[in-house]
Every structure is written in C-alpha cells, then in structure tokens.
Amino acid sequence: MNLVDAVANTWDRTVVGRLADLRRMPRDAVVGSPAGILYRYRPLSGVDPSGGAPVLLVPPLGAPDFAYDLRRGCSLVEHLLLEGRTVYLVDYGPMSFGDRSLGIEHWVDELIPRAVRQVADDEGADAHLVAWSLGGIFALLAVAAAAQARRPLPVRSVSAIGTPVDISRVPLVAPLRPLAEVAGGRVVSSIYKGVGSFPAPMVSWAFHLTAVDRLVTRPLAVLSRLDDRDCLAQIEAVDHLMNNMHGYPGRVFGQIFHLLLRSNDLAAGGLRLDGRDVELADVDVPVLVVAGRDDVIAPLQAVRRAVPLLTGSTEVRFSTAPGGHLGVLTGRRARDTTWPELDRALADWDGTAAGDRDGEPAAGA
C-alpha cells in the first residue's frame, strides 16, 4: 500500500468531506410537467459532434436519475458526451402520494413516447433509447405498444442494461413466488392500496439488502484500498445513490408484484396493460441486451430471457459484463466493458431510422 496516497485520501475524506466528484454534468430542461422533465445535457467544450443519432436515457423507477451520471470519471452521461453524442434524459422525479394511481402504462403509453417524440423533433433524427433495470422494460414495451398501435416511435434502437425479464430466475424473489400464489396477493394488495406507494426508505433498504455481503466485508475492503482513490470515490458515490432512492407509486408496485413476481408474465412474452396485451415480439428496432455477471437483482439468465422473445427486432445482441446491478451500468469496469459495447451498437445502428424497418427480423444471441 502506498502510505502517502492512503494518508492523503484519509485526509480528504475526513477533513474535506468527500473523495468522489459528485458534480452533475450541466443540463437544461427542454420541457417539463408534473409527470416528468426532459433534460438535454450541454455538449462538452472542445468535443466535436459525432454526427450520430441522439441518445435518450430512460431511468427505472426507484433509482435517482443521476445513476447515469454517478460521478465525474465514472459517468455514462460524461462518456457519451465525450463521444460527441447528443444526450437527453427523462426524469420522473420522486413519486408522491398523488402519483399512487399511476400504472406502468403511464410510462409505456405517455411519458416515454412523449419524450422520444420531443427529442426527435428537436434533433431532426430518431433517438437511441438507453435504459437500465426496470427502465429497460418501460422502453421495450413503449416501442412495442407504439408499433402495435401502428404509430411507431422515432427510435433507432433500444439498449436494455440489467433488465430482468424472467423473474423466476431472480434468486431473491423466487422463494416468494409460491407464497404469493398461496396468499393470492391479497395481503400485499391491501398494503400498497392503503399506503398508496412503496416508500423510498423501503426501496433504499431493499437495494442495501441485495449487497448485504459486501456491506459486511466493506470495512476491510476500504482499509485494504485506502491508497486507491478511484475505488474509494466509487464506494462513496454508490452510497450516495443508494441513500437517495425514490418510492414506487402504489399501482406500479401492484403491477410489478402481480404481473412480474406472481405470474411472471413478461417471461412468456409480454404484459397486459390497460386492457390489451403488449408483446416484446412487437419491438421492431435493433436491441442490445446487457447482463451483469454478478447481478443478483437481474441475474444473467433473467436478462437473457429477452433475447428469444424479441422476434420482431431486426437485430438482437446479447453481451455480459462484470459487475452487479449498478456496476454493469456505471461501475469502474463498465468503462472498459459495457460502455464500449454500447458505443459499438449505437455506431452500427446510427443509420437505422424508423422508416427503414422493412428488413426481415433476425434475432440472435
């Protein structure tokens, strides 16, 4: 261990207050409403535009939008801007009691399509959707629902990172499914209907629970890496994110419980939303599916299940990367694994516009 670096890091952490540079990449609100704000990140000085299609980042519920902008030096937003991309993000903000009646269809039919069309209007080009976790389900279903309604969205591709499709493959929730079937979901339904939401502290607790083994060993890990500033900064940034989780509207939580956990409907191909079936087979754009090899929230097999279901896609790519649920998106190793894979997919699909989907579907792993 480098003693000089360890002392300097300890000083900055205890006296200065932090090691991670948590400044957010500058951005401007393009359009906003109580349901969501569309932001456009400012281009970086000295970086030439790539000429590629714009990127719209689609966050999941629960996690704050800065999951894509975790810290300077380990920010997917910063990386895309350095690549010369035009980057947008739709931010849902914290969910309140007044949002308790919102269901998944709100994101699938309204919020995401509205954001996509705004980006396309502003840029004069179809957008790439890059989504993480539950955001990947929202993005895929939004494209599928629009295609099903014969109102295709101006989308070039969808990249779904750490998006679980087969919930039976998630070890954390698999033991709960038989219990949910026996109870018929009545107890859970009565709770979320009474409370109106799945509160933010519970979401934060649940995320911490998935990393309980690392929480136990973390003090030793920190002590052994006192001279590794980048590692300590990452730990600090992840802690900051996990302490700032958002709640889920009651109805969405109910749909997740009944449609995904109890029935595992998405693994069979789609979800029934607002009286109609939205099928993954109706996704008609190229799709990149990325799974984290150490992800306990969205294990590899739970994510891989999407590949054979995307039969309408013109191309499906599947890849794995080291890291857990957040790490596969914006961990230190993601800089050399997930991000280059995403760059290649975006570059290859820059020329795939909404009006060019006449080829034969060819999904593959």
Buried (B, 14 or more C-beta within 10 A) or exposed (E): EEEEEBEBBBEBBEEEEBBBEBEBBEBEEBBEEEBBBBBBBEBBEEEEEBEBBBBBBBBBBBBBBBBBBBBBBBBBBBBBBEBBBBBBBBBBBEBEEEBBEBBBBBBBBBBBBBBBBBBBEBBEBBBBBBBBBBBBBBBBBBBBBBBBEEEBBBBBBBBBBBBBBBBBBBEEBBEBBEEBEEEEBEEBBEBBEEBBBBBBEBBBEBBBEBBEEEEEEEEEEBEEBBBBBEBBBBBBBBEBBBEBBBBBBBBBBBBBBBBBBBBBBBBBBBBEBEEEBBBBBBBBBBBBBBBBBBBBBBBBBBBBBBBBBBBBBBBBBBBBBBBBBBBBBBBBBBBEBBBEBBBEBBEBBBEBBBEEBEEEBEBEE
